[in-house]
Amino acid sequence: MKSNAFSIAALILCCLAFLLLSYIAYERIGKIASAAAAGEAPRTVVLDAGHGGEDGGAAGKTGKLEKDINLAITKDLQQILTAYGYRVVMTRTGDNSVSDSRNTIRERKVSDIHNRMKIVEAHGNCIFISIHQNHFEQGRYYGTQIFYSKNNAGSKELAEAMRGRIVSLLQNDNTRAVKPATSSIYLLWHAKVPAVLVECGFLSNEEEAEKLNQKTYQQQMAFAIACGLLDYSCGGEPEIVSSRR
């Protein structure tokens, strides 16, 4: 009985938080549409679910592969942003790579990352968001980490806005600062548009891996990222009370 009561209470809190933030988002959609119509802000968002196909990415404690979690969160994010009025382009929509046919795994990986970059470049004045999961040898590390491209001033602002929402809505104890991408993150190193890579959590941390496997948490993560994008697009973050205690 206690377990059921707790589940119902948690569901009610999630619904209340969703209604509050949906109202805030609704207030901002008009501003986004006006800015886009005036040519002041990109309205196309390219979403990248990291890895795919034979490249599973990291593996969690539960055996769930990063590529699948990435795609689930990215699809949730696609639905939310489409509802907000953005034109959304996906680098992949299924369990596949984006590579051309190549002989070796290395050649296919290089082709894959280059083709993802071509998708971004083909959409000009857009925003690029890549979704990944983190992994480390030791299991004690946790929390979302966001990297940003140094090639566009808007990238850091976008990363900070997303971080702010994730911390206030999901991870009150997350103290990880946003970081500039190095050449090891090819897509951010070469992107000329506002671009971020969101490492949603650590699959090497048992508790966090369990959350990342849950559909509800995946949706919450996508919603927090979307709210961060709204804040960035409208040039500021509204004062709200955190929904997480």
C-alpha positions in Angstrom: 0.0 0.0 0.0 2.8 2.4 0.9 4.5 1.8 -2.4 1.3 2.5 -4.3 0.6 5.6 -2.3 4.1 6.9 -3.0 3.8 6.1 -6.8 0.5 8.0 -6.9 2.0 11.0 -5.1 5.0 11.0 -7.4 2.7 10.9 -10.4 0.7 13.8 -9.1 3.8 15.9 -8.5 5.0 15.1 -12.0 1.7 16.2 -13.5 1.7 19.4 -11.6 5.2 20.2 -12.7 4.3 19.4 -16.3 1.3 21.7 -16.1 3.3 24.6 -14.6 6.1 24.3 -17.2 3.6 23.8 -20.0 2.0 27.1 -19.1 5.5 28.8 -19.1 6.3 27.2 -22.4 3.0 28.3 -23.9 3.7 31.9 -22.9 7.0 31.7 -24.7 5.9 30.0 -28.0 4.6 33.3 -29.3 8.0 35.0 -28.7 9.8 32.1 -30.4 7.5 32.3 -33.5 7.9 36.1 -33.7 11.7 35.9 -33.4 11.8 33.2 -36.1 9.6 35.2 -38.4 11.8 38.2 -38.0 14.9 36.2 -38.8 16.3 36.7 -35.3 16.5 33.1 -34.2 16.9 29.7 -35.9 13.7 27.7 -35.8 15.1 24.4 -37.1 16.7 22.1 -34.6 18.8 19.1 -35.6 18.6 16.4 -33.0 21.3 13.7 -32.9 20.8 10.4 -31.1 24.4 9.3 -30.6 25.7 6.0 -31.9 23.3 3.4 -33.5 23.4 0.2 -35.4 26.6 -1.8 -34.8 27.9 1.0 -32.6 26.1 0.5 -29.3 28.0 3.1 -27.4 28.4 2.5 -23.6 26.7 -0.3 -21.8 25.0 0.2 -18.4 24.9 -1.9 -15.3 21.6 -3.3 -16.5 23.0 -4.2 -19.9 21.0 -1.5 -21.7 23.0 0.0 -24.5 23.6 3.8 -24.8 22.3 3.9 -28.4 18.8 2.9 -27.3 18.6 5.3 -24.4 19.9 8.1 -26.7 17.2 7.4 -29.3 14.4 7.2 -26.7 15.3 10.6 -25.2 15.8 12.1 -28.6 12.4 11.0 -29.9 10.7 12.4 -26.7 12.6 15.7 -27.3 11.5 15.7 -31.0 7.8 15.4 -30.0 8.1 18.2 -27.4 10.0 20.6 -29.7 7.6 19.9 -32.6 4.7 20.8 -30.3 6.5 24.0 -29.4 6.6 25.0 -33.1 10.2 24.0 -34.1 11.0 22.2 -37.3 13.0 19.2 -36.1 15.4 17.2 -38.1 16.7 13.8 -36.8 20.1 12.4 -37.8 18.6 8.9 -37.1 15.1 7.7 -36.2 15.9 4.0 -35.8 18.6 1.6 -34.7 21.0 2.3 -37.5 24.2 4.2 -38.2 24.4 7.1 -40.6 27.4 5.7 -42.4 27.9 4.9 -46.1 28.9 1.4 -46.9 32.6 0.9 -45.9 34.8 -2.1 -45.5 36.1 -1.7 -41.9 34.4 -0.6 -38.6 36.7 2.4 -38.4 35.8 3.5 -41.9 32.1 3.2 -41.1 32.5 5.2 -37.9 34.3 8.0 -39.7 31.7 8.0 -42.4 28.9 8.1 -39.8 30.3 11.1 -38.0 31.0 13.0 -41.2 27.4 12.3 -42.5 26.0 13.6 -39.2 28.0 16.8 -39.7 26.7 17.1 -43.3 23.1 17.0 -42.0 23.8 19.9 -39.6 25.5 21.9 -42.4 22.6 21.2 -44.8 20.2 23.1 -42.5 22.1 26.4 -42.3 20.8 28.6 -39.5 19.8 25.8 -37.1 20.5 24.6 -33.5 22.3 21.3 -33.0 21.7 19.1 -30.0 23.4 15.7 -29.6 22.2 13.3 -27.0 24.6 10.8 -25.3 25.2 8.9 -22.0 28.4 9.0 -20.0 30.4 6.2 -18.6 33.4 5.9 -16.3 35.5 3.1 -14.8 34.4 4.0 -11.3 30.7 3.9 -10.5 30.4 6.8 -8.1 30.1 9.5 -10.7 26.7 10.8 -11.7 24.8 13.8 -13.2 24.3 15.4 -16.5 27.3 17.0 -18.2 26.9 19.4 -21.1 29.6 20.3 -23.7 29.3 23.2 -26.1 31.0 24.3 -29.3 33.4 27.2 -29.1 32.7 28.2 -32.7 29.4 30.0 -31.9 28.8 32.3 -28.9 25.3 31.0 -28.6 26.5 27.5 -27.8 27.6 28.3 -24.3 24.4 30.3 -23.6 22.4 27.3 -24.8 24.4 24.9 -22.7 24.0 27.1 -19.6 20.2 27.4 -20.2 19.8 23.6 -20.5 22.0 23.0 -17.4 19.9 25.4 -15.4 16.7 23.6 -16.3 18.1 20.1 -15.7 19.4 21.1 -12.3 16.2 22.9 -11.2 13.9 20.2 -12.4 15.8 16.9 -12.1 19.2 17.1 -10.4 19.3 19.7 -7.6 22.7 18.4 -6.4 24.4 18.5 -9.8 27.3 20.9 -9.6 28.9 20.1 -13.0 29.7 23.2 -15.0 29.2 23.2 -18.8 32.5 22.6 -20.7 33.9 23.7 -24.1 34.3 20.8 -26.5 37.8 19.7 -27.5 38.7 18.2 -30.9 37.7 14.8 -29.5 34.1 15.7 -30.0 34.1 16.0 -33.7 30.6 17.4 -34.3 31.0 20.3 -31.8 34.5 21.0 -32.9 33.3 21.6 -36.5 29.8 23.0 -35.9 29.4 26.7 -36.8 25.8 26.9 -35.4 24.8 26.9 -31.7 25.7 23.3 -30.8 25.7 21.3 -27.6 26.3 17.7 -26.6 24.3 16.5 -23.6 25.7 13.6 -21.6 22.4 12.9 -19.8 23.9 10.7 -17.1 26.4 8.0 -16.2 25.5 4.4 -17.2 28.4 3.3 -15.0 26.4 4.5 -11.9 23.9 1.9 -11.0 21.3 4.2 -9.6 21.5 6.7 -12.5 21.5 3.9 -15.0 18.3 2.6 -13.5 16.7 6.0 -13.9 17.9 6.4 -17.5 16.2 3.1 -18.3 12.8 4.4 -17.1 10.5 6.0 -19.7 9.3 8.6 -17.2 12.8 9.8 -16.5 13.6 9.9 -20.2 10.6 12.1 -20.8 11.6 14.3 -17.9 15.1 14.7 -19.2 13.8 15.5 -22.7 11.4 18.1 -21.2 14.1 19.8 -19.1 16.3 20.0 -22.2 13.4 21.5 -24.2 12.7 24.1 -21.5 16.4 25.0 -21.6 16.1 25.6 -25.3 13.0 27.7 -24.8 14.9 29.8 -22.3 17.8 30.3 -24.7 15.5 31.1 -27.6 13.7 33.8 -25.6 16.8 35.2 -24.0 16.2 34.5 -20.4 14.9 32.1 -17.7 11.6 32.8 -15.8 11.5 32.5 -12.0 9.9 29.2 -11.1 9.9 27.0 -8.1 11.8 23.7 -8.5 9.5 20.7 -8.9 12.0 18.3 -7.3 12.5 18.0 -3.6 
